[in-house]
Amino acid sequence: METELIEIEMIEDRSSLAAMSAEARSNGAELVCRRCGNAEEVIAGVLVMMEGSEIWALCGPCWRQLPQGSHIV
Ligand SMILES: [Zn+2]
């Protein structure tokens, strides 16, 4: 059985987050926390899956709960 490594880029600088948020808005969407779905929370970071170009936005509390350096299930 092969182990698939998913490359994840963590984006947490404010200018990049602002740009992603503006881009989502121009597509009629809003960056909402993928984990808790709380639209009231400010997005603290975005995970970009290098495969499939999926992005996960996470709010502050959820971002801090990320297991640093390990993969996300
Ligand atoms: Zn959250």
N, CA, C, O and the ligand as a Tripos MOL2 file, in Angstrom:
@<TRIPOS>MOLECULE
protein
  293   291    74     0     0
PROTEIN
NO_CHARGES

@<TRIPOS>ATOM
      1 N           0.8380   -1.1950    0.0000 N.3       1 MET1
      2 CA          0.0000    0.0000    0.0000 C.3       1 MET1
      3 C           0.8810    1.2560    0.0000 C.2       1 MET1
      4 O           1.8170    1.3780    0.7900 O.2       1 MET1
      5 N           0.5640    2.1560   -0.8790 N.am      2 GLU2
      6 CA          1.3590    3.3780   -0.9710 C.3       2 GLU2
      7 C           0.8150    4.4580   -0.0400 C.2       2 GLU2
      8 O          -0.3910    4.5990    0.1600 O.2       2 GLU2
      9 N           1.7290    5.1900    0.5020 N.am      3 THR3
     10 CA          1.3240    6.3110    1.3400 C.3       3 THR3
     11 C           1.3000    7.5550    0.4770 C.2       3 THR3
     12 O           2.2880    7.9020   -0.1710 O.2       3 THR3
     13 N           0.1800    8.2080    0.4800 N.am      4 GLU4
     14 CA          0.0710    9.4400   -0.2960 C.3       4 GLU4
     15 C           0.3470   10.6340    0.5880 C.2       4 GLU4
     16 O          -0.3320   10.8610    1.5890 O.2       4 GLU4
     17 N           1.3280   11.3740    0.2100 N.am      5 LEU5
     18 CA          1.6280   12.5930    0.9500 C.3       5 LEU5
     19 C           0.9130   13.7550    0.2880 C.2       5 LEU5
     20 O           1.0420   13.9860   -0.9140 O.2       5 LEU5
     21 N           0.1690   14.4680    1.0820 N.am      6 ILE6
     22 CA         -0.5010   15.6400    0.5480 C.3       6 ILE6
     23 C           0.3020   16.8620    0.9880 C.2       6 ILE6
     24 O           0.5250   17.0930    2.1760 O.2       6 ILE6
     25 N           0.7150   17.6120    0.0190 N.am      7 GLU7
     26 CA          1.4600   18.8250    0.3380 C.3       7 GLU7
     27 C           0.5010   19.9320    0.6910 C.2       7 GLU7
     28 O          -0.4420   20.2230   -0.0450 O.2       7 GLU7
     29 N           0.7510   20.5360    1.8130 N.am      8 ILE8
     30 CA         -0.1260   21.6080    2.2770 C.3       8 ILE8
     31 C           0.6830   22.8630    2.5110 C.2       8 ILE8
     32 O           1.7270   22.8480    3.1630 O.2       8 ILE8
     33 N           0.1780   23.9380    1.9650 N.am      9 GLU9
     34 CA          0.8150   25.2200    2.2030 C.3       9 GLU9
     35 C          -0.0310   25.9890    3.2160 C.2       9 GLU9
     36 O          -1.2500   26.0920    3.0780 O.2       9 GLU9
     37 N           0.6290   26.5170    4.2170 N.am     10 MET10
     38 CA         -0.0900   27.2750    5.2420 C.3      10 MET10
     39 C           0.1170   28.7590    4.9790 C.2      10 MET10
     40 O           1.2450   29.2490    4.9340 O.2      10 MET10
     41 N          -0.9870   29.4590    4.8080 N.am     11 ILE11
     42 CA         -0.9030   30.8950    4.5410 C.3      11 ILE11
     43 C          -1.4900   31.6350    5.7320 C.2      11 ILE11
     44 O          -2.6590   31.4520    6.0700 O.2      11 ILE11
     45 N          -0.6980   32.4500    6.3500 N.am     12 GLU12
     46 CA         -1.2350   33.2040    7.4840 C.3      12 GLU12
     47 C          -0.8120   34.6610    7.5210 C.2      12 GLU12
     48 O          -1.0480   35.3520    8.5130 O.2      12 GLU12
     49 N          -0.1840   35.1400    6.4420 N.am     13 ASP13
     50 CA          0.1270   36.5730    6.4820 C.3      13 ASP13
     51 C          -1.0780   37.3800    5.9970 C.2      13 ASP13
     52 O          -1.7990   36.9900    5.0790 O.2      13 ASP13
     53 N          -1.2560   38.5030    6.6490 N.am     14 ARG14
     54 CA         -2.4900   39.2620    6.4830 C.3      14 ARG14
     55 C          -2.7520   39.7260    5.0510 C.2      14 ARG14
     56 O          -3.8970   39.7260    4.5990 O.2      14 ARG14
     57 N          -1.6970   40.1200    4.3350 N.am     15 SER15
     58 CA         -1.9380   40.6280    2.9750 C.3      15 SER15
     59 C          -2.4220   39.5100    2.0580 C.2      15 SER15
     60 O          -3.2960   39.7280    1.2190 O.2      15 SER15
     61 N          -1.8500   38.2980    2.2180 N.am     16 SER16
     62 CA         -2.3120   37.1670    1.4030 C.3      16 SER16
     63 C          -3.7410   36.7840    1.7540 C.2      16 SER16
     64 O          -4.5510   36.4970    0.8720 O.2      16 SER16
     65 N          -4.0470   36.7800    3.0530 N.am     17 LEU17
     66 CA         -5.4020   36.4350    3.4790 C.3      17 LEU17
     67 C          -6.4110   37.4530    2.9540 C.2      17 LEU17
     68 O          -7.5070   37.0910    2.5250 O.2      17 LEU17
     69 N          -6.0280   38.7300    2.9920 N.am     18 ALA18
     70 CA         -6.9280   39.7750    2.4850 C.3      18 ALA18
     71 C          -7.1660   39.5860    0.9960 C.2      18 ALA18
     72 O          -8.2850   39.7660    0.5150 O.2      18 ALA18
     73 N          -6.1140   39.2230    0.2620 N.am     19 ALA19
     74 CA         -6.2430   39.0070   -1.1770 C.3      19 ALA19
     75 C          -7.1460   37.8120   -1.4680 C.2      19 ALA19
     76 O          -7.9650   37.8590   -2.3860 O.2      19 ALA19
     77 N          -6.9970   36.7220   -0.6750 N.am     20 MET20
     78 CA         -7.8220   35.5310   -0.8960 C.3      20 MET20
     79 C          -9.2740   35.8110   -0.5690 C.2      20 MET20
     80 O         -10.1860   35.3420   -1.2490 O.2      20 MET20
     81 N          -9.4680   36.5860    0.4870 N.am     21 SER21
     82 CA        -10.8160   36.9390    0.8970 C.3      21 SER21
     83 C         -11.4920   37.7920   -0.1720 C.2      21 SER21
     84 O         -12.6690   37.6030   -0.4810 O.2      21 SER21
     85 N         -10.7310   38.7370   -0.7360 N.am     22 ALA22
     86 CA        -11.2710   39.6030   -1.7870 C.3      22 ALA22
     87 C         -11.5990   38.7730   -3.0300 C.2      22 ALA22
     88 O         -12.5960   39.0230   -3.7080 O.2      22 ALA22
     89 N         -10.7550   37.7900   -3.3180 N.am     23 GLU23
     90 CA        -10.9800   36.9520   -4.4940 C.3      23 GLU23
     91 C         -12.2320   36.0960   -4.3110 C.2      23 GLU23
     92 O         -13.0290   35.9390   -5.2370 O.2      23 GLU23
     93 N         -12.3970   35.5440   -3.1000 N.am     24 ALA24
     94 CA        -13.5900   34.7410   -2.8160 C.3      24 ALA24
     95 C         -14.8410   35.5870   -2.9750 C.2      24 ALA24
     96 O         -15.8430   35.1510   -3.5420 O.2      24 ALA24
     97 N         -14.7590   36.8170   -2.4560 N.am     25 ARG25
     98 CA        -15.9040   37.7140   -2.5230 C.3      25 ARG25
     99 C         -16.2640   38.0590   -3.9700 C.2      25 ARG25
    100 O         -17.4410   38.1730   -4.3140 O.2      25 ARG25
    101 N         -15.2370   38.2240   -4.8130 N.am     26 SER26
    102 CA        -15.5100   38.5500   -6.2120 C.3      26 SER26
    103 C         -16.1610   37.3790   -6.9280 C.2      26 SER26
    104 O         -16.7780   37.5540   -7.9790 O.2      26 SER26
    105 N         -16.0240   36.1680   -6.3530 N.am     27 ASN27
    106 CA        -16.6930   34.9920   -6.9150 C.3      27 ASN27
    107 C         -18.0280   34.7290   -6.2190 C.2      27 ASN27
    108 O         -18.6480   33.6830   -6.4120 O.2      27 ASN27
    109 N         -18.4530   35.6830   -5.4180 N.am     28 GLY28
    110 CA        -19.7300   35.5520   -4.7280 C.3      28 GLY28
    111 C         -19.6850   34.6540   -3.5160 C.2      28 GLY28
    112 O         -20.7260   34.2110   -3.0310 O.2      28 GLY28
    113 N         -18.4810   34.3780   -3.0160 N.am     29 ALA29
    114 CA        -18.3450   33.5170   -1.8480 C.3      29 ALA29
    115 C         -17.7070   34.3150   -0.7120 C.2      29 ALA29
    116 O         -17.2760   35.4540   -0.8870 O.2      29 ALA29
    117 N         -17.6650   33.6960    0.4200 N.am     30 GLU30
    118 CA        -17.0620   34.3220    1.5850 C.3      30 GLU30
    119 C         -16.1470   33.2890    2.2160 C.2      30 GLU30
    120 O         -16.4850   32.1080    2.2940 O.2      30 GLU30
    121 N         -14.9910   33.7430    2.6620 N.am     31 LEU31
    122 CA        -14.1060   32.8070    3.3610 C.3      31 LEU31
    123 C         -14.6970   32.5490    4.7470 C.2      31 LEU31
    124 O         -14.7330   33.4350    5.6020 O.2      31 LEU31
    125 N         -15.1570   31.3190    4.9440 N.am     32 VAL32
    126 CA        -15.7210   30.9310    6.2370 C.3      32 VAL32
    127 C         -14.9240   29.7490    6.7510 C.2      32 VAL32
    128 O         -14.4840   28.8990    5.9770 O.2      32 VAL32
    129 N         -14.7450   29.7000    8.0420 N.am     33 CYS33
    130 CA        -13.9760   28.6160    8.6580 C.3      33 CYS33
    131 C         -14.5150   27.2580    8.2280 C.2      33 CYS33
    132 O         -15.6970   26.9620    8.4010 O.2      33 CYS33
    133 N         -13.6390   26.4460    7.6710 N.am     34 ARG34
    134 CA        -14.0060   25.1380    7.1610 C.3      34 ARG34
    135 C         -14.3450   24.1740    8.3010 C.2      34 ARG34
    136 O         -15.1100   23.2270    8.1210 O.2      34 ARG34
    137 N         -13.7680   24.4280    9.4670 N.am     35 ARG35
    138 CA        -13.8820   23.4840   10.5670 C.3      35 ARG35
    139 C         -15.1650   23.7210   11.3700 C.2      35 ARG35
    140 O         -15.9460   22.7970   11.5960 O.2      35 ARG35
    141 N         -15.3690   24.9660   11.7960 N.am     36 CYS36
    142 CA        -16.5420   25.2330   12.6340 C.3      36 CYS36
    143 C         -17.6500   25.9500   11.8740 C.2      36 CYS36
    144 O         -18.7940   25.9820   12.3270 O.2      36 CYS36
    145 N         -17.3110   26.5340   10.7050 N.am     37 GLY37
    146 CA        -18.3190   27.1860    9.8900 C.3      37 GLY37
    147 C         -18.8770   28.4600   10.4860 C.2      37 GLY37
    148 O         -19.9160   28.9530   10.0460 O.2      37 GLY37
    149 N         -18.1980   28.9940   11.4790 N.am     38 ASN38
    150 CA        -18.6610   30.2090   12.1400 C.3      38 ASN38
    151 C         -18.2470   31.4400   11.3530 C.2      38 ASN38
    152 O         -17.0750   31.8170   11.3420 O.2      38 ASN38
    153 N         -19.2130   32.0620   10.6970 N.am     39 ALA39
    154 CA        -18.9260   33.2090    9.8300 C.3      39 ALA39
    155 C         -18.5630   34.4480   10.6350 C.2      39 ALA39
    156 O         -18.0490   35.4230   10.0850 O.2      39 ALA39
    157 N         -18.8330   34.4120   11.9510 N.am     40 GLU40
    158 CA        -18.5130   35.5580   12.8010 C.3      40 GLU40
    159 C         -17.0170   35.6310   13.0970 C.2      40 GLU40
    160 O         -16.4750   36.7040   13.3650 O.2      40 GLU40
    161 N         -16.3640   34.4790   13.0450 N.am     41 GLU41
    162 CA        -14.9480   34.4390   13.3870 C.3      41 GLU41
    163 C         -14.1010   34.9450   12.2360 C.2      41 GLU41
    164 O         -14.3780   34.6660   11.0690 O.2      41 GLU41
    165 N         -13.0670   35.6920   12.5830 N.am     42 VAL42
    166 CA        -12.1410   36.1940   11.5760 C.3      42 VAL42
    167 C         -11.2330   35.0450   11.1500 C.2      42 VAL42
    168 O         -10.7430   34.2740   11.9760 O.2      42 VAL42
    169 N         -11.0230   34.9520    9.8400 N.am     43 ILE43
    170 CA        -10.1500   33.8960    9.3200 C.3      43 ILE43
    171 C          -8.6950   34.2070    9.6850 C.2      43 ILE43
    172 O          -8.1780   35.2830    9.3820 O.2      43 ILE43
    173 N          -8.0620   33.2580   10.3290 N.am     44 ALA44
    174 CA         -6.6820   33.4660   10.7960 C.3      44 ALA44
    175 C          -5.6650   32.8660    9.8410 C.2      44 ALA44
    176 O          -4.4980   33.2570    9.8350 O.2      44 ALA44
    177 N          -6.1160   31.9150    9.0360 N.am     45 GLY45
    178 CA         -5.1790   31.2840    8.1230 C.3      45 GLY45
    179 C          -5.8990   30.4300    7.1050 C.2      45 GLY45
    180 O          -7.0670   30.0800    7.2760 O.2      45 GLY45
    181 N          -5.1850   30.0980    6.0450 N.am     46 VAL46
    182 CA         -5.7530   29.2710    4.9930 C.3      46 VAL46
    183 C          -4.7770   28.1560    4.6790 C.2      46 VAL46
    184 O          -3.5750   28.3810    4.5400 O.2      46 VAL46
    185 N          -5.3090   26.9540    4.5700 N.am     47 LEU47
    186 CA         -4.4920   25.8160    4.1490 C.3      47 LEU47
    187 C          -4.7660   25.5810    2.6740 C.2      47 LEU47
    188 O          -5.9200   25.4880    2.2570 O.2      47 LEU47
    189 N          -3.7170   25.4860    1.8960 N.am     48 VAL48
    190 CA         -3.8820   25.2180    0.4740 C.3      48 VAL48
    191 C          -3.3490   23.8300    0.1880 C.2      48 VAL48
    192 O          -2.1630   23.5540    0.3690 O.2      48 VAL48
    193 N          -4.2410   22.9550   -0.2640 N.am     49 MET49
    194 CA         -3.8420   21.6090   -0.6520 C.3      49 MET49
    195 C          -3.2180   21.6900   -2.0350 C.2      49 MET49
    196 O          -3.8510   22.1340   -2.9920 O.2      49 MET49
    197 N          -1.9800   21.2580   -2.1250 N.am     50 MET50
    198 CA         -1.3020   21.4070   -3.4010 C.3      50 MET50
    199 C          -1.9170   20.5130   -4.4640 C.2      50 MET50
    200 O          -1.8530   20.8130   -5.6560 O.2      50 MET50
    201 N          -2.5170   19.4060   -4.0220 N.am     51 GLU51
    202 CA         -3.2230   18.5320   -4.9490 C.3      51 GLU51
    203 C          -4.6760   18.9700   -5.0110 C.2      51 GLU51
    204 O          -5.3410   19.0850   -3.9820 O.2      51 GLU51
    205 N          -5.1620   19.2100   -6.2060 N.am     52 GLY52
    206 CA         -6.5790   19.5310   -6.3490 C.3      52 GLY52
    207 C          -6.9270   20.9740   -6.0550 C.2      52 GLY52
    208 O          -8.0770   21.3880   -6.2040 O.2      52 GLY52
    209 N          -5.9310   21.7390   -5.6360 N.am     53 SER53
    210 CA         -6.0990   23.1690   -5.3710 C.3      53 SER53
    211 C          -7.2970   23.4860   -4.4860 C.2      53 SER53
    212 O          -7.9990   24.4740   -4.7000 O.2      53 SER53
    213 N          -7.5170   22.6400   -3.4980 N.am     54 GLU54
    214 CA         -8.5860   22.9200   -2.5480 C.3      54 GLU54
    215 C          -8.0400   23.8350   -1.4620 C.2      54 GLU54
    216 O          -6.8870   23.6980   -1.0530 O.2      54 GLU54
    217 N          -8.8570   24.7600   -0.9990 N.am     55 ILE55
    218 CA         -8.3920   25.5840    0.1080 C.3      55 ILE55
    219 C          -9.3260   25.4460    1.3010 C.2      55 ILE55
    220 O         -10.5430   25.3220    1.1590 O.2      55 ILE55
    221 N          -8.7150   25.4700    2.4780 N.am     56 TRP56
    222 CA         -9.4750   25.4280    3.7210 C.3      56 TRP56
    223 C          -9.1610   26.6820    4.4980 C.2      56 TRP56
    224 O          -8.0100   26.9240    4.8620 O.2      56 TRP56
    225 N         -10.1690   27.4740    4.7520 N.am     57 ALA57
    226 CA         -9.9880   28.6390    5.6030 C.3      57 ALA57
    227 C         -10.2710   28.2150    7.0430 C.2      57 ALA57
    228 O         -11.1630   27.4050    7.2960 O.2      57 ALA57
    229 N          -9.5180   28.7590    7.9660 N.am     58 LEU58
    230 CA         -9.7280   28.4400    9.3800 C.3      58 LEU58
    231 C          -9.7200   29.7150   10.2140 C.2      58 LEU58
    232 O          -8.9140   30.6170    9.9860 O.2      58 LEU58
    233 N         -10.6240   29.7750   11.1790 N.am     59 CYS59
    234 CA        -10.6700   30.9310   12.0620 C.3      59 CYS59
    235 C          -9.5770   30.8070   13.1250 C.2      59 CYS59
    236 O          -8.9070   29.7790   13.2230 O.2      59 CYS59
    237 N          -9.4060   31.8650   13.9160 N.am     60 GLY60
    238 CA         -8.3570   31.8970   14.9330 C.3      60 GLY60
    239 C          -8.3350   30.6910   15.8610 C.2      60 GLY60
    240 O          -7.3150   30.0060   15.9430 O.2      60 GLY60
    241 N          -9.4410   30.4070   16.5700 N.am     61 PRO61
    242 CA         -9.4520   29.2740   17.5100 C.3      61 PRO61
    243 C          -9.1540   27.9350   16.8240 C.2      61 PRO61
    244 O          -8.4310   27.1060   17.3760 O.2      61 PRO61
    245 N          -9.7020   27.7230   15.6350 N.am     62 CYS62
    246 CA         -9.4680   26.4610   14.9210 C.3      62 CYS62
    247 C          -8.0290   26.3930   14.4150 C.2      62 CYS62
    248 O          -7.4070   25.3310   14.4370 O.2      62 CYS62
    249 N          -7.5110   27.5190   13.9660 N.am     63 TRP63
    250 CA         -6.1380   27.5630   13.4550 C.3      63 TRP63
    251 C          -5.1610   27.1600   14.5500 C.2      63 TRP63
    252 O          -4.2050   26.4260   14.3000 O.2      63 TRP63
    253 N          -5.4080   27.6480   15.7780 N.am     64 ARG64
    254 CA         -4.5170   27.3450   16.8940 C.3      64 ARG64
    255 C          -4.5870   25.8810   17.3010 C.2      64 ARG64
    256 O          -3.6700   25.3680   17.9410 O.2      64 ARG64
    257 N          -5.6850   25.2000   16.9280 N.am     65 GLN65
    258 CA         -5.8160   23.7850   17.2780 C.3      65 GLN65
    259 C          -5.1700   22.8670   16.2450 C.2      65 GLN65
    260 O          -5.1480   21.6480   16.4150 O.2      65 GLN65
    261 N          -4.6470   23.4580   15.1750 N.am     66 LEU66
    262 CA         -4.0100   22.6430   14.1550 C.3      66 LEU66
    263 C          -2.8170   21.9110   14.7420 C.2      66 LEU66
    264 O          -2.0060   22.4980   15.4590 O.2      66 LEU66
    265 N          -2.7170   20.6360   14.4350 N.am     67 PRO67
    266 CA         -1.5220   19.9170   14.8520 C.3      67 PRO67
    267 C          -0.3500   20.3810   14.0070 C.2      67 PRO67
    268 O          -0.2830   20.0670   12.8180 O.2      67 PRO67
    269 N           0.5480   21.1010   14.5830 N.am     68 GLN68
    270 CA          1.6540   21.6760   13.8270 C.3      68 GLN68
    271 C           2.5280   20.5830   13.2220 C.2      68 GLN68
    272 O           2.9370   19.6390   13.8980 O.2      68 GLN68
    273 N           2.7960   20.7370   11.9590 N.am     69 GLY69
    274 CA          3.7370   19.8360   11.2910 C.3      69 GLY69
    275 C           3.2000   18.4640   11.0030 C.2      69 GLY69
    276 O           3.9430   17.6110   10.5180 O.2      69 GLY69
    277 N           1.9400   18.2130   11.2810 N.am     70 SER70
    278 CA          1.4190   16.8980   10.9240 C.3      70 SER70
    279 C           0.2820   17.0770    9.9210 C.2      70 SER70
    280 O          -0.1200   18.2030    9.6270 O.2      70 SER70
    281 N          -0.2280   15.9800    9.4020 N.am     71 HIS71
    282 CA         -1.2670   16.1130    8.3950 C.3      71 HIS71
    283 C          -2.6420   16.2550    9.0220 C.2      71 HIS71
    284 O          -2.8650   15.9170   10.1850 O.2      71 HIS71
    285 N          -3.5340   16.7560    8.2260 N.am     72 ILE72
    286 CA         -4.8820   17.0210    8.7020 C.3      72 ILE72
    287 C          -5.8320   16.0020    8.1010 C.2      72 ILE72
    288 O          -5.7920   15.7330    6.9010 O.2      72 ILE72
    289 N          -6.6730   15.4470    8.9300 N.am     73 VAL73
    290 CA         -7.6280   14.4710    8.4380 C.3      73 VAL73
    291 C          -9.0030   15.1160    8.4000 C.2      73 VAL73
    292 O          -9.9770   14.4700    8.0130 O.2      73 VAL73
    293 ZN        -13.3040   27.7550   13.1790 Zn       74 ZN74
@<TRIPOS>BOND
     1     1     2 1
     2     2     3 1
     3     3     4 2
     4     3     5 am
     5     5     6 1
     6     6     7 1
     7     7     8 2
     8     7     9 am
     9     9    10 1
    10    10    11 1
    11    11    12 2
    12    11    13 am
    13    13    14 1
    14    14    15 1
    15    15    16 2
    16    15    17 am
    17    17    18 1
    18    18    19 1
    19    19    20 2
    20    19    21 am
    21    21    22 1
    22    22    23 1
    23    23    24 2
    24    23    25 am
    25    25    26 1
    26    26    27 1
    27    27    28 2
    28    27    29 am
    29    29    30 1
    30    30    31 1
    31    31    32 2
    32    31    33 am
    33    33    34 1
    34    34    35 1
    35    35    36 2
    36    35    37 am
    37    37    38 1
    38    38    39 1
    39    39    40 2
    40    39    41 am
    41    41    42 1
    42    42    43 1
    43    43    44 2
    44    43    45 am
    45    45    46 1
    46    46    47 1
    47    47    48 2
    48    47    49 am
    49    49    50 1
    50    50    51 1
    51    51    52 2
    52    51    53 am
    53    53    54 1
    54    54    55 1
    55    55    56 2
    56    55    57 am
    57    57    58 1
    58    58    59 1
    59    59    60 2
    60    59    61 am
    61    61    62 1
    62    62    63 1
    63    63    64 2
    64    63    65 am
    65    65    66 1
    66    66    67 1
    67    67    68 2
    68    67    69 am
    69    69    70 1
    70    70    71 1
    71    71    72 2
    72    71    73 am
    73    73    74 1
    74    74    75 1
    75    75    76 2
    76    75    77 am
    77    77    78 1
    78    78    79 1
    79    79    80 2
    80    79    81 am
    81    81    82 1
    82    82    83 1
    83    83    84 2
    84    83    85 am
    85    85    86 1
    86    86    87 1
    87    87    88 2
    88    87    89 am
    89    89    90 1
    90    90    91 1
    91    91    92 2
    92    91    93 am
    93    93    94 1
    94    94    95 1
    95    95    96 2
    96    95    97 am
    97    97    98 1
    98    98    99 1
    99    99   100 2
   100    99   101 am
   101   101   102 1
   102   102   103 1
   103   103   104 2
   104   103   105 am
   105   105   106 1
   106   106   107 1
   107   107   108 2
   108   107   109 am
   109   109   110 1
   110   110   111 1
   111   111   112 2
   112   111   113 am
   113   113   114 1
   114   114   115 1
   115   115   116 2
   116   115   117 am
   117   117   118 1
   118   118   119 1
   119   119   120 2
   120   119   121 am
   121   121   122 1
   122   122   123 1
   123   123   124 2
   124   123   125 am
   125   125   126 1
   126   126   127 1
   127   127   128 2
   128   127   129 am
   129   129   130 1
   130   130   131 1
   131   131   132 2
   132   131   133 am
   133   133   134 1
   134   134   135 1
   135   135   136 2
   136   135   137 am
   137   137   138 1
   138   138   139 1
   139   139   140 2
   140   139   141 am
   141   141   142 1
   142   142   143 1
   143   143   144 2
   144   143   145 am
   145   145   146 1
   146   146   147 1
   147   147   148 2
   148   147   149 am
   149   149   150 1
   150   150   151 1
   151   151   152 2
   152   151   153 am
   153   153   154 1
   154   154   155 1
   155   155   156 2
   156   155   157 am
   157   157   158 1
   158   158   159 1
   159   159   160 2
   160   159   161 am
   161   161   162 1
   162   162   163 1
   163   163   164 2
   164   163   165 am
   165   165   166 1
   166   166   167 1
   167   167   168 2
   168   167   169 am
   169   169   170 1
   170   170   171 1
   171   171   172 2
   172   171   173 am
   173   173   174 1
   174   174   175 1
   175   175   176 2
   176   175   177 am
   177   177   178 1
   178   178   179 1
   179   179   180 2
   180   179   181 am
   181   181   182 1
   182   182   183 1
   183   183   184 2
   184   183   185 am
   185   185   186 1
   186   186   187 1
   187   187   188 2
   188   187   189 am
   189   189   190 1
   190   190   191 1
   191   191   192 2
   192   191   193 am
   193   193   194 1
   194   194   195 1
   195   195   196 2
   196   195   197 am
   197   197   198 1
   198   198   199 1
   199   199   200 2
   200   199   201 am
   201   201   202 1
   202   202   203 1
   203   203   204 2
   204   203   205 am
   205   205   206 1
   206   206   207 1
   207   207   208 2
   208   207   209 am
   209   209   210 1
   210   210   211 1
   211   211   212 2
   212   211   213 am
   213   213   214 1
   214   214   215 1
   215   215   216 2
   216   215   217 am
   217   217   218 1
   218   218   219 1
   219   219   220 2
   220   219   221 am
   221   221   222 1
   222   222   223 1
   223   223   224 2
   224   223   225 am
   225   225   226 1
   226   226   227 1
   227   227   228 2
   228   227   229 am
   229   229   230 1
   230   230   231 1
   231   231   232 2
   232   231   233 am
   233   233   234 1
   234   234   235 1
   235   235   236 2
   236   235   237 am
   237   237   238 1
   238   238   239 1
   239   239   240 2
   240   239   241 am
   241   241   242 1
   242   242   243 1
   243   243   244 2
   244   243   245 am
   245   245   246 1
   246   246   247 1
   247   247   248 2
   248   247   249 am
   249   249   250 1
   250   250   251 1
   251   251   252 2
   252   251   253 am
   253   253   254 1
   254   254   255 1
   255   255   256 2
   256   255   257 am
   257   257   258 1
   258   258   259 1
   259   259   260 2
   260   259   261 am
   261   261   262 1
   262   262   263 1
   263   263   264 2
   264   263   265 am
   265   265   266 1
   266   266   267 1
   267   267   268 2
   268   267   269 am
   269   269   270 1
   270   270   271 1
   271   271   272 2
   272   271   273 am
   273   273   274 1
   274   274   275 1
   275   275   276 2
   276   275   277 am
   277   277   278 1
   278   278   279 1
   279   279   280 2
   280   279   281 am
   281   281   282 1
   282   282   283 1
   283   283   284 2
   284   283   285 am
   285   285   286 1
   286   286   287 1
   287   287   288 2
   288   287   289 am
   289   289   290 1
   290   290   291 1
   291   291   292 2
@<TRIPOS>SUBSTRUCTURE
     1 MET1         2 RESIDUE 1 A MET
     2 GLU2         6 RESIDUE 1 A GLU
     3 THR3        10 RESIDUE 1 A THR
     4 GLU4        14 RESIDUE 1 A GLU
     5 LEU5        18 RESIDUE 1 A LEU
     6 ILE6        22 RESIDUE 1 A ILE
     7 GLU7        26 RESIDUE 1 A GLU
     8 ILE8        30 RESIDUE 1 A ILE
     9 GLU9        34 RESIDUE 1 A GLU
    10 MET10       38 RESIDUE 1 A MET
    11 ILE11       42 RESIDUE 1 A ILE
    12 GLU12       46 RESIDUE 1 A GLU
    13 ASP13       50 RESIDUE 1 A ASP
    14 ARG14       54 RESIDUE 1 A ARG
    15 SER15       58 RESIDUE 1 A SER
    16 SER16       62 RESIDUE 1 A SER
    17 LEU17       66 RESIDUE 1 A LEU
    18 ALA18       70 RESIDUE 1 A ALA
    19 ALA19       74 RESIDUE 1 A ALA
    20 MET20       78 RESIDUE 1 A MET
    21 SER21       82 RESIDUE 1 A SER
    22 ALA22       86 RESIDUE 1 A ALA
    23 GLU23       90 RESIDUE 1 A GLU
    24 ALA24       94 RESIDUE 1 A ALA
    25 ARG25       98 RESIDUE 1 A ARG
    26 SER26      102 RESIDUE 1 A SER
    27 ASN27      106 RESIDUE 1 A ASN
    28 GLY28      110 RESIDUE 1 A GLY
    29 ALA29      114 RESIDUE 1 A ALA
    30 GLU30      118 RESIDUE 1 A GLU
    31 LEU31      122 RESIDUE 1 A LEU
    32 VAL32      126 RESIDUE 1 A VAL
    33 CYS33      130 RESIDUE 1 A CYS
    34 ARG34      134 RESIDUE 1 A ARG
    35 ARG35      138 RESIDUE 1 A ARG
    36 CYS36      142 RESIDUE 1 A CYS
    37 GLY37      146 RESIDUE 1 A GLY
    38 ASN38      150 RESIDUE 1 A ASN
    39 ALA39      154 RESIDUE 1 A ALA
    40 GLU40      158 RESIDUE 1 A GLU
    41 GLU41      162 RESIDUE 1 A GLU
    42 VAL42      166 RESIDUE 1 A VAL
    43 ILE43      170 RESIDUE 1 A ILE
    44 ALA44      174 RESIDUE 1 A ALA
    45 GLY45      178 RESIDUE 1 A GLY
    46 VAL46      182 RESIDUE 1 A VAL
    47 LEU47      186 RESIDUE 1 A LEU
    48 VAL48      190 RESIDUE 1 A VAL
    49 MET49      194 RESIDUE 1 A MET
    50 MET50      198 RESIDUE 1 A MET
    51 GLU51      202 RESIDUE 1 A GLU
    52 GLY52      206 RESIDUE 1 A GLY
    53 SER53      210 RESIDUE 1 A SER
    54 GLU54      214 RESIDUE 1 A GLU
    55 ILE55      218 RESIDUE 1 A ILE
    56 TRP56      222 RESIDUE 1 A TRP
    57 ALA57      226 RESIDUE 1 A ALA
    58 LEU58      230 RESIDUE 1 A LEU
    59 CYS59      234 RESIDUE 1 A CYS
    60 GLY60      238 RESIDUE 1 A GLY
    61 PRO61      242 RESIDUE 1 A PRO
    62 CYS62      246 RESIDUE 1 A CYS
    63 TRP63      250 RESIDUE 1 A TRP
    64 ARG64      254 RESIDUE 1 A ARG
    65 GLN65      258 RESIDUE 1 A GLN
    66 LEU66      262 RESIDUE 1 A LEU
    67 PRO67      266 RESIDUE 1 A PRO
    68 GLN68      270 RESIDUE 1 A GLN
    69 GLY69      274 RESIDUE 1 A GLY
    70 SER70      278 RESIDUE 1 A SER
    71 HIS71      282 RESIDUE 1 A HIS
    72 ILE72      286 RESIDUE 1 A ILE
    73 VAL73      290 RESIDUE 1 A VAL
    74 ZN74       293 GROUP 0 **** ****
